Amino acid sequence: MIEKIKILWQSGGLFKISTGVIVGAVLGYSYYYFIGCKTGTCAITGHPLNSTLYGAVMGLLLTFTSKKKD
């Protein structure tokens, strides 16, 4: 496990993944703050924690699905 983390860190993969998660979380919270559901009945945008976690997961998925062009 530690070897895999070292390989990710050296290849820049860990930086890419953590950046995707952080950017996604910021965008998720921003969506809640500026657009979100005002009544609190929406499942994702009704609470800031939900929208932040949703954004972080979306950022994680987007960084995993991006492929290197050869």
N, C-alpha and C positions, 0 to 999 in steps of 0.2 A: 504494500500500500504506500509506504513512504517512498519507494522507488518510483512509483507512478506519479506521485506529487512532484518529485524532483524533476522528472522528465517534462511534466506539464509546465513547471515553472521555468525551466531552461528553454523550452521551445516557445515561450510567450503565450501558451494556451491558457494558463491560469489567469494571467493578466487580462486576456480577451474575455474569458468567462466572467470574471469578477466585474469588469467594466460593463458588460452586457447586463448583469444583474443590477448593478447600481443605477445605470441609466434607466432601465426598465422600472425600477422602484420609484425613481424620481418622477418619471412620466406618469406612473400610476397614481401617485399622490397628487400630481398636478392636475390630472384628470378629475380626481375627486374634488379638489379645491375649486377649480374653475367651472367645471361642467356638472359634477356629480349630482346625485339624487338629493333633493332638499328635504323630502319627507322621511327618508330613512328606510323606505320599504324596498329599495332595490338591493339585490343580494350582493353585488360587487361594489357598486358605487355609493352605497348607503353608509358605509363606515370607512374611515381612512385606512385602517389596518388591512381590510379586505382588498381595497384597490391597490395599495402599495404592494402587498404580497402577490396579487394577480399580475401587476406590472413586472415585478421581479421574475416571476416564473416565465412570463412572455419573453423577457429579455434573455433569460437562460436558454429557452427553447430556440430563439433566433440565433444565438451564438453557437449552439450545437448544430444547427441545420445549415449554417453557412459553410460552403466548401471552398477549398483553395483552387484557384485556377492554375493549371499547369502550362 
